[in-house]
Amino acid sequence: VYRVNWLRTKALCDRWNEEVILVKHEMQWSVNFFTYKAKQWLSLMDNATYTGLTGHACYAARQCHIYRQLAAHAAESF
């Protein structure tokens, strides 16, 4: 009886350890995604600035700033 309980507990512990590893990777993926989106908006801002679309450039700059803040907050939180 004790062996069965020990095996169940060990299996549960192993599953939780695996979950911790997966969550850490998911957290890094979130930071990478926000950084990617910030670079994407920065590129769009540069294109809008080059073509003289001031409103589009301002919107893209704002979006870039938001995604940079999200990436920074996610990196600090994780």
C-alpha positions in Angstrom: 0.0 0.0 0.0 2.8 2.4 0.9 4.6 1.7 -2.4 1.5 2.5 -4.4 1.0 5.8 -2.6 4.7 6.6 -3.0 4.5 5.9 -6.8 1.4 8.0 -7.2 3.0 10.9 -5.3 6.2 10.6 -7.3 4.2 10.6 -10.6 2.3 13.7 -9.4 5.6 15.4 -8.4 7.1 14.6 -11.8 4.1 16.0 -13.6 4.3 19.3 -11.6 8.0 19.6 -12.3 7.3 19.2 -16.0 4.6 21.8 -15.8 7.0 24.3 -14.2 9.4 23.7 -17.1 6.6 24.3 -19.7 5.4 27.4 -18.0 8.9 28.9 -17.9 9.2 28.3 -21.7 5.7 29.8 -22.3 6.7 32.9 -20.3 9.8 33.3 -22.5 7.7 32.8 -25.6 5.4 35.7 -24.5 8.4 38.0 -24.1 9.7 37.0 -27.5 6.2 37.6 -29.1 5.9 41.1 -27.6 9.4 42.0 -28.7 8.7 40.7 -32.2 5.5 42.7 -32.4 7.3 45.8 -31.2 9.9 45.4 -34.0 7.1 44.8 -36.5 5.4 48.1 -35.5 8.7 49.9 -35.6 9.2 48.8 -39.2 5.7 50.0 -40.0 6.4 53.3 -38.3 9.6 53.7 -40.4 7.7 53.0 -43.6 4.9 55.4 -42.7 7.5 58.1 -41.8 9.3 57.6 -45.1 6.1 57.9 -47.1 5.0 61.0 -45.2 1.9 59.5 -43.5 2.2 61.2 -40.1 -0.9 59.8 -38.6 0.0 56.3 -39.5 3.5 56.8 -38.1 2.1 58.1 -34.8 -0.2 55.2 -34.4 2.6 52.7 -35.2 4.9 54.5 -32.7 2.2 54.1 -30.0 1.7 50.4 -30.8 5.4 49.9 -30.7 5.6 51.6 -27.3 2.8 49.4 -26.0 4.4 46.2 -27.1 7.7 47.3 -25.6 6.0 48.0 -22.3 4.3 44.6 -22.4 7.6 42.9 -23.1 9.4 44.7 -20.3 6.5 43.9 -17.9 6.5 40.3 -18.9 10.2 40.0 -18.5 10.1 41.6 -15.0 7.1 39.4 -13.9 8.5 36.1 -15.1 
